[in-house]
Amino acid sequence: MLAREADDSWIDTRQRLEAIGEVITWAVFTREFTRKYFLEDVRGKKEMEFLALKQGNSTLTEYTSKFVELVKFYPHYSKETTEFSKCIKSENEWCPEFKRVMGYQQIRRFAELVNSCQIYEEDIIAHSAYYKSLNKKRGKTTS
């Protein structure tokens, strides 16, 4: 029943938009879907949550996942500036270590930036584990 109602709703919406000459793109669909299924106060709360989002103690993967979830509710990114704006927002909210290492690279494609940071984060974790095991071994041989 719900699927049929959703189909009918989309058909009505599409006909209304086409009647006023609007081209139906993915962006138009997502805009209309968000308007229909996320009440304005919920969108406002999600937008505020996005604006307040910081990496804090989260891993980069956790932060990025939350970022991608919430950015959908931030309507102020234009199609032309989205990639740049997402990169700048992310970089400004990262922990200082990521800012130092990744910020100077000036990567302005969001997926590329996230991928580079995840590789760096995994490398840090791997090196940390290696040095911990090395120190344990050294501690055992000197005891």
DRENROMI-50703 format. One record per residue: residue number from 1; x, y, z of N, C-alpha, C in turn. Coordinates in steps of 0.1 Angstrom, whole numbers. Atoms other than C-alpha are relative to their C-alpha. Layout:
! DRENROMI-50703
pos=NUM | n_u=X | n_v=Y | n_w=Z | ca_u=X | ca_v=Y | ca_w=Z | c_u=X | c_v=Y | c_w=Z $
...
This chain:
! DRENROMI-50703
pos=1 | n_u=8 | n_v=-12 | n_w=0 | ca_u=0 | ca_v=0 | ca_w=0 | c_u=9 | c_v=13 | c_w=0 $
pos=2 | n_u=-9 | n_v=-12 | n_w=0 | ca_u=28 | ca_v=25 | ca_w=9 | c_u=7 | c_v=2 | c_w=-13 $
pos=3 | n_u=-7 | n_v=-1 | n_w=13 | ca_u=46 | ca_v=18 | ca_w=-23 | c_u=-9 | c_v=7 | c_w=-10 $
pos=4 | n_u=10 | n_v=-6 | n_w=9 | ca_u=15 | ca_v=26 | ca_w=-43 | c_u=-2 | c_v=15 | c_w=2 $
pos=5 | n_u=2 | n_v=-14 | n_w=-4 | ca_u=9 | ca_v=58 | ca_w=-24 | c_u=13 | c_v=9 | c_w=-4 $
pos=6 | n_u=-13 | n_v=-7 | n_w=4 | ca_u=46 | ca_v=68 | ca_w=-30 | c_u=0 | c_v=2 | c_w=-15 $
pos=7 | n_u=0 | n_v=-1 | n_w=15 | ca_u=42 | ca_v=61 | ca_w=-67 | c_u=-10 | c_v=11 | c_w=-4 $
pos=8 | n_u=10 | n_v=-10 | n_w=3 | ca_u=10 | ca_v=82 | ca_w=-69 | c_u=5 | c_v=14 | c_w=3 $
pos=9 | n_u=-5 | n_v=-13 | n_w=-4 | ca_u=26 | ca_v=110 | ca_w=-50 | c_u=11 | c_v=5 | c_w=-9 $
pos=10 | n_u=-11 | n_v=-4 | n_w=9 | ca_u=57 | ca_v=110 | ca_w=-73 | c_u=-6 | c_v=4 | c_w=-13 $
pos=11 | n_u=6 | n_v=-3 | n_w=13 | ca_u=35 | ca_v=109 | ca_w=-104 | c_u=-7 | c_v=14 | c_w=1 $
pos=12 | n_u=6 | n_v=-13 | n_w=-1 | ca_u=15 | ca_v=139 | ca_w=-91 | c_u=10 | c_v=11 | c_w=1 $
pos=13 | n_u=-11 | n_v=-10 | n_w=-1 | ca_u=47 | ca_v=158 | ca_w=-82 | c_u=6 | c_v=2 | c_w=-13 $
pos=14 | n_u=-7 | n_v=-2 | n_w=13 | ca_u=63 | ca_v=151 | ca_w=-115 | c_u=-9 | c_v=7 | c_w=-10 $
pos=15 | n_u=9 | n_v=-7 | n_w=9 | ca_u=32 | ca_v=162 | ca_w=-134 | c_u=-1 | c_v=15 | c_w=3 $
pos=16 | n_u=0 | n_v=-14 | n_w=-4 | ca_u=31 | ca_v=194 | ca_w=-114 | c_u=12 | c_v=8 | c_w=-4 $
pos=17 | n_u=-13 | n_v=-7 | n_w=4 | ca_u=68 | ca_v=202 | ca_w=-120 | c_u=1 | c_v=1 | c_w=-15 $
pos=18 | n_u=-1 | n_v=-1 | n_w=15 | ca_u=66 | ca_v=194 | ca_w=-157 | c_u=-10 | c_v=10 | c_w=-6 $
pos=19 | n_u=10 | n_v=-10 | n_w=4 | ca_u=35 | ca_v=216 | ca_w=-160 | c_u=6 | c_v=14 | c_w=1 $
pos=20 | n_u=-6 | n_v=-14 | n_w=-1 | ca_u=56 | ca_v=246 | ca_w=-149 | c_u=14 | c_v=0 | c_w=-7 $
pos=21 | n_u=-12 | n_v=0 | n_w=8 | ca_u=85 | ca_v=236 | ca_w=-172 | c_u=12 | c_v=-4 | c_w=7 $
pos=22 | n_u=-12 | n_v=4 | n_w=-7 | ca_u=109 | ca_v=222 | ca_w=-146 | c_u=5 | c_v=-14 | c_w=-5 $
pos=23 | n_u=-6 | n_v=13 | n_w=4 | ca_u=132 | ca_v=195 | ca_w=-159 | c_u=3 | c_v=-9 | c_w=12 $
pos=24 | n_u=-1 | n_v=9 | n_w=-11 | ca_u=132 | ca_v=165 | ca_w=-137 | c_u=14 | c_v=-7 | c_w=0 $
pos=25 | n_u=-14 | n_v=6 | n_w=-2 | ca_u=168 | ca_v=157 | ca_w=-126 | c_u=0 | c_v=-7 | c_w=13 $
pos=26 | n_u=-2 | n_v=7 | n_w=-13 | ca_u=181 | ca_v=137 | ca_w=-97 | c_u=-1 | c_v=11 | c_w=11 $
pos=27 | n_u=0 | n_v=-11 | n_w=-10 | ca_u=186 | ca_v=170 | ca_w=-78 | c_u=-15 | c_v=4 | c_w=3 $
pos=28 | n_u=14 | n_v=-4 | n_w=-1 | ca_u=149 | ca_v=179 | ca_w=-84 | c_u=-7 | c_v=-11 | c_w=8 $
pos=29 | n_u=6 | n_v=12 | n_w=-7 | ca_u=138 | ca_v=144 | ca_w=-73 | c_u=3 | c_v=0 | c_w=15 $
pos=30 | n_u=-4 | n_v=0 | n_w=-14 | ca_u=158 | ca_v=145 | ca_w=-41 | c_u=-5 | c_v=12 | c_w=8 $
pos=31 | n_u=6 | n_v=-11 | n_w=-7 | ca_u=146 | ca_v=180 | ca_w=-33 | c_u=-14 | c_v=-2 | c_w=3 $
pos=32 | n_u=14 | n_v=3 | n_w=-2 | ca_u=110 | ca_v=170 | ca_w=-37 | c_u=-2 | c_v=-11 | c_w=10 $
pos=33 | n_u=1 | n_v=12 | n_w=-10 | ca_u=115 | ca_v=137 | ca_w=-18 | c_u=3 | c_v=5 | c_w=14 $
pos=34 | n_u=-3 | n_v=-6 | n_w=-14 | ca_u=131 | ca_v=156 | ca_w=11 | c_u=-11 | c_v=8 | c_w=5 $
pos=35 | n_u=11 | n_v=-8 | n_w=-5 | ca_u=103 | ca_v=181 | ca_w=12 | c_u=-12 | c_v=-8 | c_w=4 $
pos=36 | n_u=12 | n_v=8 | n_w=-3 | ca_u=77 | ca_v=154 | ca_w=12 | c_u=2 | c_v=-8 | c_w=13 $
pos=37 | n_u=-1 | n_v=10 | n_w=-11 | ca_u=92 | ca_v=129 | ca_w=37 | c_u=8 | c_v=5 | c_w=12 $
pos=38 | n_u=-7 | n_v=-6 | n_w=-12 | ca_u=113 | ca_v=152 | ca_w=60 | c_u=-6 | c_v=13 | c_w=3 $
pos=39 | n_u=7 | n_v=-12 | n_w=-4 | ca_u=93 | ca_v=178 | ca_w=78 | c_u=10 | c_v=11 | c_w=1 $
pos=40 | n_u=-8 | n_v=-11 | n_w=-1 | ca_u=107 | ca_v=213 | ca_w=78 | c_u=8 | c_v=1 | c_w=13 $
pos=41 | n_u=-7 | n_v=-1 | n_w=-13 | ca_u=116 | ca_v=212 | ca_w=115 | c_u=11 | c_v=-10 | c_w=1 $
pos=42 | n_u=-10 | n_v=11 | n_w=0 | ca_u=134 | ca_v=179 | ca_w=110 | c_u=12 | c_v=4 | c_w=-8 $
pos=43 | n_u=-11 | n_v=-4 | n_w=9 | ca_u=154 | ca_v=193 | ca_w=81 | c_u=8 | c_v=11 | c_w=7 $
pos=44 | n_u=-7 | n_v=-11 | n_w=-7 | ca_u=162 | ca_v=224 | ca_w=102 | c_u=9 | c_v=-6 | c_w=11 $
pos=45 | n_u=-8 | n_v=6 | n_w=-10 | ca_u=175 | ca_v=202 | ca_w=130 | c_u=12 | c_v=-7 | c_w=-6 $
pos=46 | n_u=-11 | n_v=7 | n_w=6 | ca_u=196 | ca_v=181 | ca_w=107 | c_u=10 | c_v=10 | c_w=-6 $
pos=47 | n_u=-9 | n_v=-10 | n_w=5 | ca_u=210 | ca_v=212 | ca_w=91 | c_u=8 | c_v=6 | c_w=11 $
pos=48 | n_u=-8 | n_v=-5 | n_w=-12 | ca_u=220 | ca_v=226 | ca_w=125 | c_u=10 | c_v=-11 | c_w=5 $
pos=49 | n_u=-9 | n_v=10 | n_w=-3 | ca_u=235 | ca_v=192 | ca_w=133 | c_u=12 | c_v=-1 | c_w=-9 $
pos=50 | n_u=-11 | n_v=0 | n_w=10 | ca_u=255 | ca_v=193 | ca_w=101 | c_u=10 | c_v=12 | c_w=3 $
pos=51 | n_u=-9 | n_v=-11 | n_w=-3 | ca_u=268 | ca_v=228 | ca_w=109 | c_u=8 | c_v=-1 | c_w=12 $
pos=52 | n_u=-7 | n_v=2 | n_w=-13 | ca_u=278 | ca_v=218 | ca_w=144 | c_u=10 | c_v=-12 | c_w=-1 $
pos=53 | n_u=-8 | n_v=13 | n_w=0 | ca_u=295 | ca_v=185 | ca_w=132 | c_u=15 | c_v=3 | c_w=1 $
pos=54 | n_u=-15 | n_v=-1 | n_w=-2 | ca_u=331 | ca_v=181 | ca_w=143 | c_u=5 | c_v=-14 | c_w=1 $
pos=55 | n_u=-6 | n_v=14 | n_w=-1 | ca_u=354 | ca_v=151 | ca_w=141 | c_u=1 | c_v=-5 | c_w=15 $
pos=56 | n_u=-2 | n_v=4 | n_w=-14 | ca_u=362 | ca_v=151 | ca_w=178 | c_u=8 | c_v=-12 | c_w=2 $
pos=57 | n_u=-6 | n_v=13 | n_w=-2 | ca_u=371 | ca_v=116 | ca_w=190 | c_u=-3 | c_v=-10 | c_w=-10 $
pos=58 | n_u=4 | n_v=10 | n_w=10 | ca_u=355 | ca_v=99 | ca_w=160 | c_u=12 | c_v=-3 | c_w=-9 $
pos=59 | n_u=-10 | n_v=3 | n_w=11 | ca_u=376 | ca_v=81 | ca_w=134 | c_u=-4 | c_v=9 | c_w=-12 $
pos=60 | n_u=3 | n_v=-7 | n_w=13 | ca_u=377 | ca_v=98 | ca_w=100 | c_u=-12 | c_v=-7 | c_w=-7 $
pos=61 | n_u=11 | n_v=8 | n_w=6 | ca_u=354 | ca_v=70 | ca_w=87 | c_u=-13 | c_v=3 | c_w=7 $
pos=62 | n_u=13 | n_v=-3 | n_w=-7 | ca_u=328 | ca_v=77 | ca_w=114 | c_u=-4 | c_v=14 | c_w=-3 $
pos=63 | n_u=3 | n_v=-14 | n_w=2 | ca_u=330 | ca_v=115 | ca_w=109 | c_u=-5 | c_v=1 | c_w=-15 $
pos=64 | n_u=4 | n_v=-1 | n_w=14 | ca_u=327 | ca_v=111 | ca_w=71 | c_u=-14 | c_v=-6 | c_w=-2 $
pos=65 | n_u=13 | n_v=6 | n_w=1 | ca_u=298 | ca_v=88 | ca_w=74 | c_u=-11 | c_v=9 | c_w=5 $
pos=66 | n_u=10 | n_v=-10 | n_w=-6 | ca_u=279 | ca_v=113 | ca_w=96 | c_u=-1 | c_v=12 | c_w=-9 $
pos=67 | n_u=-1 | n_v=-11 | n_w=9 | ca_u=290 | ca_v=141 | ca_w=73 | c_u=-9 | c_v=-2 | c_w=-13 $
pos=68 | n_u=7 | n_v=3 | n_w=12 | ca_u=276 | ca_v=124 | ca_w=42 | c_u=-15 | c_v=-2 | c_w=3 $
pos=69 | n_u=14 | n_v=1 | n_w=-4 | ca_u=244 | ca_v=116 | ca_w=61 | c_u=-7 | c_v=13 | c_w=1 $
pos=70 | n_u=6 | n_v=-13 | n_w=-4 | ca_u=238 | ca_v=152 | ca_w=72 | c_u=1 | c_v=10 | c_w=-12 $
pos=71 | n_u=-1 | n_v=-10 | n_w=11 | ca_u=250 | ca_v=171 | ca_w=41 | c_u=-12 | c_v=1 | c_w=-9 $
pos=72 | n_u=12 | n_v=0 | n_w=8 | ca_u=219 | ca_v=161 | ca_w=23 | c_u=-11 | c_v=11 | c_w=5 $
pos=73 | n_u=9 | n_v=-9 | n_w=-6 | ca_u=200 | ca_v=184 | ca_w=46 | c_u=5 | c_v=15 | c_w=0 $
pos=74 | n_u=-6 | n_v=-13 | n_w=0 | ca_u=222 | ca_v=214 | ca_w=40 | c_u=-2 | c_v=6 | c_w=-14 $
pos=75 | n_u=4 | n_v=-4 | n_w=13 | ca_u=206 | ca_v=233 | ca_w=11 | c_u=8 | c_v=11 | c_w=-6 $
pos=76 | n_u=-7 | n_v=-12 | n_w=5 | ca_u=231 | ca_v=261 | ca_w=7 | c_u=12 | c_v=-3 | c_w=-9 $
pos=77 | n_u=-11 | n_v=3 | n_w=10 | ca_u=257 | ca_v=242 | ca_w=-14 | c_u=-6 | c_v=0 | c_w=-13 $
pos=78 | n_u=5 | n_v=0 | n_w=14 | ca_u=252 | ca_v=250 | ca_w=-50 | c_u=7 | c_v=-11 | c_w=-8 $
pos=79 | n_u=-6 | n_v=11 | n_w=8 | ca_u=260 | ca_v=224 | ca_w=-77 | c_u=14 | c_v=4 | c_w=-3 $
pos=80 | n_u=-13 | n_v=-4 | n_w=5 | ca_u=290 | ca_v=244 | ca_w=-88 | c_u=10 | c_v=0 | c_w=12 $
pos=81 | n_u=-9 | n_v=-2 | n_w=-11 | ca_u=305 | ca_v=248 | ca_w=-53 | c_u=0 | c_v=-12 | c_w=10 $
pos=82 | n_u=2 | n_v=11 | n_w=-10 | ca_u=295 | ca_v=215 | ca_w=-36 | c_u=13 | c_v=-7 | c_w=4 $
pos=83 | n_u=-13 | n_v=8 | n_w=-3 | ca_u=328 | ca_v=196 | ca_w=-39 | c_u=9 | c_v=9 | c_w=8 $
pos=84 | n_u=-9 | n_v=-9 | n_w=-7 | ca_u=349 | ca_v=226 | ca_w=-28 | c_u=-5 | c_v=3 | c_w=14 $
pos=85 | n_u=6 | n_v=-3 | n_w=-13 | ca_u=325 | ca_v=235 | ca_w=0 | c_u=1 | c_v=-12 | c_w=10 $
pos=86 | n_u=-1 | n_v=12 | n_w=-8 | ca_u=324 | ca_v=199 | ca_w=13 | c_u=14 | c_v=-2 | c_w=5 $
pos=87 | n_u=-14 | n_v=2 | n_w=-3 | ca_u=362 | ca_v=197 | ca_w=13 | c_u=4 | c_v=10 | c_w=11 $
pos=88 | n_u=-3 | n_v=-10 | n_w=-10 | ca_u=365 | ca_v=230 | ca_w=32 | c_u=-6 | c_v=-2 | c_w=13 $
pos=89 | n_u=7 | n_v=3 | n_w=-13 | ca_u=339 | ca_v=221 | ca_w=58 | c_u=7 | c_v=-11 | c_w=7 $
pos=90 | n_u=-6 | n_v=12 | n_w=-6 | ca_u=355 | ca_v=187 | ca_w=64 | c_u=14 | c_v=4 | c_w=6 $
pos=91 | n_u=-13 | n_v=-4 | n_w=-5 | ca_u=390 | ca_v=201 | ca_w=67 | c_u=0 | c_v=9 | c_w=12 $
pos=92 | n_u=1 | n_v=-9 | n_w=-12 | ca_u=379 | ca_v=228 | ca_w=92 | c_u=-4 | c_v=-8 | c_w=12 $
pos=93 | n_u=6 | n_v=7 | n_w=-11 | ca_u=363 | ca_v=202 | ca_w=114 | c_u=9 | c_v=-12 | c_w=5 $
pos=94 | n_u=-8 | n_v=11 | n_w=-4 | ca_u=391 | ca_v=176 | ca_w=115 | c_u=9 | c_v=3 | c_w=12 $
pos=95 | n_u=-9 | n_v=-2 | n_w=-11 | ca_u=414 | ca_v=170 | ca_w=143 | c_u=13 | c_v=6 | c_w=-5 $
pos=96 | n_u=-11 | n_v=-7 | n_w=5 | ca_u=446 | ca_v=190 | ca_w=141 | c_u=10 | c_v=-8 | c_w=-8 $
pos=97 | n_u=-9 | n_v=8 | n_w=7 | ca_u=467 | ca_v=161 | ca_w=129 | c_u=-4 | c_v=-2 | c_w=-15 $
pos=98 | n_u=5 | n_v=1 | n_w=14 | ca_u=446 | ca_v=156 | ca_w=98 | c_u=1 | c_v=13 | c_w=-7 $
pos=99 | n_u=-1 | n_v=-13 | n_w=7 | ca_u=445 | ca_v=193 | ca_w=91 | c_u=15 | c_v=2 | c_w=-4 $
pos=100 | n_u=-14 | n_v=-2 | n_w=3 | ca_u=483 | ca_v=194 | ca_w=93 | c_u=5 | c_v=-8 | c_w=-13 $
pos=101 | n_u=-5 | n_v=9 | n_w=10 | ca_u=489 | ca_v=165 | ca_w=70 | c_u=-8 | c_v=2 | c_w=-13 $
pos=102 | n_u=8 | n_v=0 | n_w=12 | ca_u=460 | ca_v=168 | ca_w=45 | c_u=-3 | c_v=14 | c_w=-5 $
pos=103 | n_u=4 | n_v=-14 | n_w=4 | ca_u=452 | ca_v=205 | ca_w=44 | c_u=8 | c_v=6 | c_w=-10 $
pos=104 | n_u=-9 | n_v=-7 | n_w=10 | ca_u=482 | ca_v=216 | ca_w=25 | c_u=-1 | c_v=-6 | c_w=-14 $
pos=105 | n_u=1 | n_v=6 | n_w=13 | ca_u=474 | ca_v=192 | ca_w=-3 | c_u=-11 | c_v=7 | c_w=-9 $
pos=106 | n_u=10 | n_v=-7 | n_w=7 | ca_u=444 | ca_v=213 | ca_w=-13 | c_u=-8 | c_v=-8 | c_w=-10 $
pos=107 | n_u=9 | n_v=9 | n_w=8 | ca_u=423 | ca_v=184 | ca_w=-26 | c_u=-14 | c_v=6 | c_w=1 $
pos=108 | n_u=13 | n_v=-7 | n_w=1 | ca_u=390 | ca_v=198 | ca_w=-38 | c_u=-11 | c_v=-9 | c_w=-6 $
pos=109 | n_u=10 | n_v=10 | n_w=3 | ca_u=372 | ca_v=166 | ca_w=-48 | c_u=-3 | c_v=-8 | c_w=13 $
pos=110 | n_u=3 | n_v=5 | n_w=-13 | ca_u=354 | ca_v=153 | ca_w=-17 | c_u=4 | c_v=-15 | c_w=1 $
pos=111 | n_u=-3 | n_v=15 | n_w=-1 | ca_u=357 | ca_v=115 | ca_w=-25 | c_u=15 | c_v=-2 | c_w=0 $
pos=112 | n_u=-15 | n_v=2 | n_w=0 | ca_u=394 | ca_v=119 | ca_w=-33 | c_u=6 | c_v=4 | c_w=14 $
pos=113 | n_u=-4 | n_v=-5 | n_w=-13 | ca_u=399 | ca_v=139 | ca_w=-1 | c_u=-2 | c_v=-11 | c_w=11 $
pos=114 | n_u=4 | n_v=10 | n_w=-10 | ca_u=381 | ca_v=113 | ca_w=20 | c_u=9 | c_v=-13 | c_w=-2 $
pos=115 | n_u=-8 | n_v=12 | n_w=3 | ca_u=400 | ca_v=84 | ca_w=3 | c_u=14 | c_v=2 | c_w=5 $
pos=116 | n_u=-14 | n_v=-2 | n_w=-5 | ca_u=434 | ca_v=100 | ca_w=10 | c_u=1 | c_v=0 | c_w=15 $
pos=117 | n_u=0 | n_v=-1 | n_w=-15 | ca_u=425 | ca_v=107 | ca_w=46 | c_u=-2 | c_v=-14 | c_w=6 $
pos=118 | n_u=2 | n_v=14 | n_w=-5 | ca_u=413 | ca_v=71 | ca_w=51 | c_u=13 | c_v=-8 | c_w=-1 $
pos=119 | n_u=-12 | n_v=7 | n_w=2 | ca_u=445 | ca_v=57 | ca_w=37 | c_u=10 | c_v=5 | c_w=11 $
pos=120 | n_u=-9 | n_v=-5 | n_w=-11 | ca_u=465 | ca_v=80 | ca_w=61 | c_u=-4 | c_v=-5 | c_w=13 $
pos=121 | n_u=5 | n_v=5 | n_w=-14 | ca_u=443 | ca_v=70 | ca_w=91 | c_u=4 | c_v=-14 | c_w=1 $
pos=122 | n_u=-4 | n_v=14 | n_w=-1 | ca_u=448 | ca_v=33 | ca_w=83 | c_u=14 | c_v=-2 | c_w=2 $
pos=123 | n_u=-15 | n_v=0 | n_w=-2 | ca_u=485 | ca_v=39 | ca_w=80 | c_u=4 | c_v=3 | c_w=14 $
pos=124 | n_u=-3 | n_v=-4 | n_w=-14 | ca_u=486 | ca_v=56 | ca_w=114 | c_u=-3 | c_v=-12 | c_w=9 $
pos=125 | n_u=4 | n_v=11 | n_w=-9 | ca_u=467 | ca_v=27 | ca_w=130 | c_u=9 | c_v=-12 | c_w=-2 $
pos=126 | n_u=-9 | n_v=11 | n_w=2 | ca_u=489 | ca_v=1 | ca_w=114 | c_u=14 | c_v=3 | c_w=6 $
pos=127 | n_u=-13 | n_v=-3 | n_w=-6 | ca_u=521 | ca_v=19 | ca_w=125 | c_u=-1 | c_v=0 | c_w=15 $
pos=128 | n_u=1 | n_v=0 | n_w=-15 | ca_u=508 | ca_v=24 | ca_w=160 | c_u=0 | c_v=-14 | c_w=5 $
pos=129 | n_u=0 | n_v=14 | n_w=-5 | ca_u=500 | ca_v=-13 | ca_w=163 | c_u=14 | c_v=-7 | c_w=-1 $
pos=130 | n_u=-13 | n_v=5 | n_w=2 | ca_u=534 | ca_v=-22 | ca_w=149 | c_u=10 | c_v=4 | c_w=11 $
pos=131 | n_u=-9 | n_v=-5 | n_w=-10 | ca_u=553 | ca_v=0 | ca_w=173 | c_u=-4 | c_v=-5 | c_w=14 $
pos=132 | n_u=4 | n_v=5 | n_w=-13 | ca_u=532 | ca_v=-12 | ca_w=203 | c_u=5 | c_v=-14 | c_w=1 $
pos=133 | n_u=-4 | n_v=14 | n_w=-1 | ca_u=540 | ca_v=-48 | ca_w=194 | c_u=16 | c_v=-1 | c_w=1 $
pos=134 | n_u=-15 | n_v=-1 | n_w=-1 | ca_u=577 | ca_v=-39 | ca_w=189 | c_u=4 | c_v=4 | c_w=14 $
pos=135 | n_u=-3 | n_v=-4 | n_w=-14 | ca_u=578 | ca_v=-22 | ca_w=223 | c_u=-3 | c_v=-11 | c_w=10 $
pos=136 | n_u=3 | n_v=11 | n_w=-8 | ca_u=562 | ca_v=-52 | ca_w=239 | c_u=11 | c_v=-11 | c_w=-1 $
pos=137 | n_u=-11 | n_v=10 | n_w=2 | ca_u=588 | ca_v=-75 | ca_w=224 | c_u=13 | c_v=5 | c_w=7 $
pos=138 | n_u=-12 | n_v=-6 | n_w=-7 | ca_u=616 | ca_v=-52 | ca_w=236 | c_u=-1 | c_v=-1 | c_w=15 $
pos=139 | n_u=2 | n_v=1 | n_w=-14 | ca_u=601 | ca_v=-51 | ca_w=270 | c_u=1 | c_v=-14 | c_w=6 $
pos=140 | n_u=-1 | n_v=14 | n_w=-4 | ca_u=599 | ca_v=-89 | ca_w=272 | c_u=15 | c_v=-5 | c_w=0 $
pos=141 | n_u=-14 | n_v=5 | n_w=1 | ca_u=636 | ca_v=-94 | ca_w=261 | c_u=8 | c_v=7 | c_w=11 $
pos=142 | n_u=-8 | n_v=-7 | n_w=-10 | ca_u=649 | ca_v=-69 | ca_w=287 | c_u=-4 | c_v=-4 | c_w=14 $
pos=143 | n_u=5 | n_v=4 | n_w=-13 | ca_u=629 | ca_v=-84 | ca_w=316 | c_u=8 | c_v=-12 | c_w=5 $
